Amino acid sequence: MDPVLFAGLLMLFSVVILLALGVPIAISIGFGSLLPMLCVLPFSNSVITSAQSMFRGADNFPLMAITFFILAGNIMNNGGIAIRLVNFAKVLVGRMPAPLAQTNIMANMLFGALSGSGVAAAAAIGGTLGPIERKEGYDPNFVAAVNTASAPTGMLIPPSNTLIVYSTVASGASVAALFIGGYLPGILWGLFCMILVVLLAKSQNIQKTQRLGFKASFKTCLIAIPSLLLIVIVIGGILGGIFTATEGSAVAVLYSLILSLVYRNMNLKLLKKILIETAVTTVVVTFMIGASMIMSYVMVYTHIPRIVADAILGISSNQYVILFIMNVILLIIGCAMDPIPAILIFTPIFLPICQSFGMSPVHFGIMITMNLCIGTITPPVGPILFTGVRIGGVTIETVIKPLLPFFAATVLVLLLTTYIPAISMWLPTLFGLIK
């Protein structure tokens, strides 16, 4: 067997075996990629090349945006912003069937648009609305399912940490274009969840909640304006060329911190805890990105992307069939792997295939992100699923049944986004971000 091909296969098997043994993802990827390098390169060259790859992956200016957006999300989660968004969402959708469930979906979309994290949205909004919904007679499993299914919208509606990571490995895809491209798919995801709740509301023994009058609604909207302005400031500043996505993330931290101080929900002890949590999360993400760069080097060296491309193109040359196959593969991958390492590993493999038949890197970025978003609410890994279940006080076994219709709805949105490019490309083109 060709030594280069053997090295590529050794890497794949090593990573799979280490993951199956429960070794952390970053260590599995890093060690599993170093091992085949030792087979084709001298020891010193292998170690030096691995270290250089890791440093090159981590030494990336746009990645600073992830740290700041994580910090901003943590501040908002603890700074009294979530409850104001919940109240504002209640005004918007409070007259629809199952109003509290609809409020949960809308609040997840709003909080995700501020924090860029689906897990943070599920924890903050689910923790705020869940007890109220159960008190109003909602089935706890239904409550957990709605919260879990709608939380990933925050990974599509900007700012999105996942799309920032994708931009570092996909040439021709700017962060601004990806951010704007994620709006319509994220809104569609939330809208389909809301429609599904309307259809399912009749089967739930839900009491009518008291509707707010005009005066109370107006006051609630005024109170929420400072929180909502964060979206306008950050996204508007990026689109207007006032600052980059990285600088915008720092602005988000400053604004959310000032807002939390004004709301009197922040103190030094809590801020210290938030900074430590942010540092730990950032280290995990950065180490994972660095380890994935070693794998990327090995994949290029062993021609794995070309081999996979030839295999897929050997099945069919029809671009619609190829996209369907990719979606199936990515949905399976999303069930077993977190979005960030999956994007770092599979973007270099699948993006060249899609570009060969004229697919935009922005369109592909939204497609792969949406696939992996679905994976976050799917066992056995599903970080948002586990968060939603823990916050809802239910078990995975009992929440899966009410979650199944939402799986179907999100897959339908995925197919629409995949086969109708305008859903992800119209807004970036309209704003002149794609020529």
C-alpha positions in Angstrom: 0.0 0.0 0.0 1.1 3.5 -0.8 2.7 5.0 2.5 0.8 8.3 2.0 -2.6 6.5 1.6 -1.7 4.3 4.6 -1.0 7.4 6.7 -4.4 8.9 5.8 -6.3 5.7 6.7 -4.3 5.4 9.9 -5.3 8.9 10.9 -9.0 8.3 10.3 -9.0 5.0 12.2 -6.9 6.5 15.1 -9.3 9.4 15.5 -12.4 7.1 15.4 -10.9 4.6 17.9 -9.8 7.4 20.3 -13.3 9.0 20.2 -14.9 5.6 20.7 -12.7 5.1 23.8 -14.0 8.4 25.2 -10.9 10.5 24.7 -11.7 14.2 24.5 -12.2 15.4 20.9 -9.3 17.8 20.7 -6.8 15.2 22.0 -8.3 12.5 19.7 -7.9 14.7 16.7 -4.4 16.0 17.6 -2.8 12.6 18.7 -4.7 10.7 15.9 -3.2 13.2 13.4 0.4 13.1 14.8 0.6 9.3 14.6 0.4 9.0 10.8 2.8 11.9 10.4 5.4 9.9 12.3 5.0 7.1 9.7 5.9 9.3 6.7 8.1 12.0 8.3 11.1 12.0 10.7 10.2 12.4 14.3 11.6 15.9 14.7 9.9 17.1 11.5 6.6 15.6 12.6 6.6 17.3 16.0 7.8 20.7 14.6 5.2 20.5 11.8 2.4 19.7 14.2 3.4 22.5 16.6 3.5 25.0 13.7 0.1 23.8 12.4 -1.4 24.2 15.9 0.0 27.7 16.3 -1.0 28.8 12.8 -4.6 27.6 13.5 -4.8 29.4 16.9 -2.9 32.6 15.7 -5.9 33.9 13.7 -7.2 37.4 14.4 -10.9 36.7 13.5 -10.9 33.9 16.2 -10.7 36.7 18.8 -14.3 37.4 18.0 -15.3 34.0 19.4 -13.8 34.9 22.8 -15.6 38.2 23.0 -18.9 36.9 21.8 -18.7 34.1 24.4 -17.9 36.7 27.0 -20.8 38.9 25.8 -23.2 35.9 25.9 -22.1 35.0 29.5 -22.6 38.6 30.6 -26.0 38.8 29.0 -27.0 35.4 30.5 -26.2 36.8 34.0 -26.9 40.5 33.6 -30.7 40.6 33.5 -31.0 40.9 29.7 -32.7 37.5 29.2 -35.8 38.4 31.2 -36.3 41.6 29.3 -36.1 39.7 26.0 -38.6 37.2 27.3 -41.1 39.9 28.1 -40.5 41.6 24.7 -41.1 38.2 23.0 -44.3 37.8 25.0 -45.6 41.0 23.5 -44.8 40.0 20.0 -46.3 36.5 20.0 -48.5 36.5 23.1 -51.8 36.3 21.2 -50.8 33.1 19.3 -51.9 29.6 20.3 -49.7 28.2 23.1 -48.4 31.8 23.8 -45.7 30.8 26.3 -44.2 28.2 23.9 -44.3 30.8 21.1 -42.6 33.2 23.5 -39.9 30.6 24.2 -39.1 30.3 20.5 -39.1 34.0 19.8 -36.9 34.7 22.9 -34.4 32.0 21.9 -34.1 33.7 18.5 -33.6 37.1 20.1 -31.2 35.9 22.7 -29.3 33.8 20.1 -29.0 37.0 18.0 -27.3 38.7 20.9 -25.1 35.9 22.3 -24.4 33.7 19.2 -24.8 30.5 21.4 -27.5 28.0 21.2 -26.5 26.4 24.5 -26.6 29.8 26.3 -30.0 30.5 24.8 -31.4 27.1 25.9 -30.1 27.7 29.4 -31.1 31.3 29.8 -34.5 31.3 28.2 -35.5 27.8 29.3 -34.5 28.6 32.8 -36.6 31.7 32.8 -39.7 30.5 30.9 -39.7 26.8 31.8 -41.1 27.1 35.4 -43.8 29.6 34.2 -44.9 27.2 31.3 -45.2 24.2 33.7 -47.2 26.3 36.1 -49.6 27.2 33.3 -50.2 23.5 32.6 -47.8 22.9 29.7 -46.4 19.3 29.5 -42.8 19.4 30.8 -41.6 17.3 27.9 -43.3 19.5 25.4 -41.7 22.6 27.1 -38.3 21.0 27.0 -38.8 20.0 23.3 -39.8 23.5 22.2 -36.9 25.1 24.1 -34.4 22.6 22.7 -35.6 22.7 19.1 -35.6 26.5 18.9 -32.3 27.2 20.7 -30.0 26.4 17.7 -31.4 29.4 15.8 -28.8 31.4 17.7 -26.1 29.5 15.8 -27.5 30.8 12.5 -28.8 34.3 13.3 -25.7 36.5 13.8 -23.5 36.8 15.5 -22.6 33.1 15.2 -19.4 31.6 16.6 -19.8 28.6 14.3 -19.8 30.8 11.2 -16.7 32.7 12.4 -14.8 29.4 12.7 -16.1 28.4 9.2 -14.8 31.6 7.7 -11.2 30.8 8.9 -11.1 27.6 6.8 -13.2 28.6 3.8 -11.6 31.0 1.4 -13.9 33.4 -0.3 -16.4 33.6 2.6 -16.3 36.8 4.7 -17.7 36.9 8.2 -20.0 39.7 7.2 -21.5 37.8 4.3 -21.9 34.7 6.4 -23.6 36.7 9.2 -26.1 38.2 6.9 -26.6 35.0 5.0 -27.6 33.3 8.3 -30.6 35.6 8.9 -33.2 34.0 6.7 -32.4 30.4 7.4 -32.4 31.1 11.2 -35.7 33.0 10.9 -37.2 30.2 8.8 -36.1 27.6 11.5 -37.8 29.6 14.2 -40.9 30.2 12.0 -41.3 26.5 11.2 -41.1 25.8 15.0 -43.8 28.3 15.7 -46.1 26.9 13.0 -45.6 23.4 14.4 -46.4 24.7 17.9 -49.7 26.1 16.5 -50.5 22.7 15.0 -49.6 20.9 18.2 -51.3 23.4 20.6 -54.7 21.6 20.4 -53.2 18.4 21.8 -51.8 20.3 24.8 -54.0 21.1 27.9 -52.9 24.8 27.9 -54.7 27.5 29.8 -55.1 30.9 28.3 -52.6 33.4 29.7 -53.5 36.9 30.6 -52.8 39.3 27.7 -51.0 42.5 28.2 -52.8 45.7 27.5 -51.5 48.4 25.2 -49.9 50.5 27.9 -48.1 47.5 29.5 -47.0 46.2 26.1 -45.6 49.6 25.2 -43.7 49.9 28.5 -42.3 46.4 28.0 -41.1 47.3 24.5 -39.4 50.5 25.8 -37.6 48.5 28.5 -36.3 46.0 25.9 -35.0 48.6 23.5 -31.5 49.0 25.2 -31.0 45.2 24.9 -32.3 45.1 21.3 -30.0 48.0 20.3 -27.0 45.6 20.7 -28.1 43.8 17.5 -28.4 47.1 15.7 -25.0 48.4 16.9 -23.0 45.2 16.3 -24.5 44.0 13.0 -25.1 47.6 11.7 -21.5 48.5 12.5 -20.1 45.4 10.7 -22.3 46.1 7.6 -21.6 49.8 7.6 -17.8 49.1 7.7 -17.4 51.0 11.0 -15.7 48.0 12.5 -14.8 44.4 11.7 -16.6 41.4 13.2 -13.8 41.0 15.8 -14.0 44.7 16.8 -17.8 44.3 16.8 -17.5 41.4 19.3 -15.5 43.7 21.7 -18.2 46.4 21.3 -20.8 43.7 22.3 -18.9 42.9 25.5 -18.6 46.6 26.4 -22.2 47.4 25.7 -23.6 44.3 27.5 -21.4 45.0 30.5 -22.6 48.6 30.7 -26.2 47.4 30.3 -25.8 44.8 33.1 -24.3 47.5 35.4 -27.2 49.8 34.6 -29.6 47.0 35.4 -27.7 46.4 38.7 -27.3 42.7 37.9 -23.5 42.7 37.9 -20.9 42.8 40.6 -17.1 42.0 40.9 -17.7 38.5 42.2 -20.1 37.6 39.4 -17.8 39.2 36.8 -14.9 37.2 38.0 -16.9 34.0 37.6 -18.0 35.0 34.1 -14.4 35.8 33.1 -13.2 32.4 34.3 -16.0 30.5 32.5 -15.2 32.5 29.3 -11.5 31.7 29.6 -12.1 28.0 30.1 -14.5 27.8 27.1 -12.1 29.8 24.9 -9.1 27.5 25.8 -11.2 24.5 24.8 -12.3 26.0 21.5 -8.8 27.3 20.6 -7.1 24.0 21.4 -9.7 22.2 19.3 -9.0 24.5 16.4 -5.3 24.1 16.7 -5.5 20.3 16.9 -7.8 20.4 13.8 -5.1 22.2 11.8 -2.8 19.2 12.3 -5.6 17.0 10.8 -6.0 19.5 7.9 -2.3 19.3 7.2 -2.4 15.5 7.1 -5.5 15.4 4.9 -3.9 17.7 2.4 -0.7 15.7 2.5 -2.5 12.4 2.0 -4.9 13.7 -0.6 -8.0 12.7 1.4 -10.2 15.5 0.0 -9.5 14.4 -3.5 -10.1 10.7 -2.7 -13.5 11.6 -1.0 -14.4 13.8 -3.9 -13.7 11.1 -6.4 -15.8 8.6 -4.4 -18.8 10.9 -4.1 -18.6 12.0 -7.8 -18.3 8.3 -8.6 -21.8 7.7 -7.2 -23.4 10.6 -9.2 -22.4 13.7 -11.1 -25.8 15.3 -10.4 -25.3 18.2 -8.0 -28.6 17.7 -6.3 -27.8 14.1 -5.5 -24.3 15.1 -4.3 -25.8 17.7 -2.0 -28.3 15.2 -0.6 -25.5 12.7 0.1 -23.5 15.4 1.8 -26.5 16.4 4.0 -27.0 12.8 5.1 -23.3 12.4 5.9 -23.2 15.8 7.8 -26.4 14.9 9.8 -24.8 11.7 10.9 -21.6 13.5 11.8 -23.5 16.1 13.7 -25.0 13.4 15.9 -21.5 12.3 17.1 -19.4 15.4 16.9 -19.6 19.1 18.1 -20.1 21.7 15.3 -16.7 23.4 15.5 -14.4 20.3 15.0 -16.8 19.0 12.4 -16.6 22.2 10.4 -12.8 22.3 10.7 -12.5 18.7 9.5 -15.2 18.4 6.8 -15.1 21.9 5.2 -11.8 21.2 3.4 -13.3 17.9 2.2 -16.7 19.0 0.9 -16.3 22.6 0.0 -14.1 22.0 -3.1 -16.6 19.5 -4.4 -19.4 22.1 -4.0 -17.3 24.8 -5.6 -16.7 22.5 -8.6 -20.3 22.9 -9.6 -20.5 26.6 -8.8 -21.9 26.6 -5.2 -20.9 29.7 -3.2 -18.7 29.2 -0.1 -21.4 31.3 1.8 -24.2 29.0 0.7 -22.2 25.9 1.7 -21.3 27.5 5.0 -24.9 28.0 5.9 -25.7 24.5 4.8 -23.0 22.8 6.8 -23.8 24.9 9.9 -27.5 24.1 9.7 -26.7 20.4 9.4 -24.5 20.6 12.5 -27.2 22.7 14.3 -29.6 19.8 14.0 -26.9 17.6 15.4 -26.8 19.7 18.6 -30.4 18.6 19.4 -29.7 15.0 18.5 -28.4 12.2 20.8 -25.8 10.9 21.7 -23.7 14.1 21.8 -26.3 16.9 21.4 -25.1 19.7 23.7 -28.3 21.8 23.3 -30.4 18.6 23.9 -28.6 17.8 27.1 -28.9 21.5 28.3 -32.6 21.6 27.4 -33.3 18.4 29.2 -31.3 19.4 32.3 -33.0 22.8 32.5 -36.4 21.3 31.8 -36.0 18.6 34.5 -36.9 15.8 32.2 -35.1 12.9 30.6 -33.9 12.3 27.1 -36.1 9.2 26.7 -39.2 11.1 27.5 -38.4 14.3 25.4 -37.5 12.5 22.2 -41.1 11.7 21.2 -42.4 15.4 21.4 -39.1 16.4 19.7 -39.6 14.2 16.6 -41.9 16.7 14.8 -39.4 19.4 15.3 -36.7 17.2 13.8 -38.9 16.9 10.7 -39.5 20.6 10.5 -35.8 21.5 10.8 -34.8 19.0 8.2 -37.4 20.5 5.9 -35.8 23.9 6.5 -32.4 22.4 5.7 -33.6 21.0 2.4 -35.1 24.3 1.4 -31.9 26.1 2.3 -29.8 23.6 0.4 -31.8 23.6 -2.8 -32.9 27.2 -2.9 -29.7 29.3 -2.8 -31.6 32.6 -2.5 -32.5 31.8 1.1 -28.9 32.2 2.1 -27.6 34.3 -0.7 -30.2 37.0 -1.3 -29.4 39.3 1.7 -25.5 39.1 1.2 -26.0 39.9 -2.4 -28.4 42.8 -1.6 -25.9 44.3 0.8 -23.1 44.0 -1.8 -21.2 41.4 0.2 -21.2 38.9 -2.6 -20.5 39.9 -6.2 
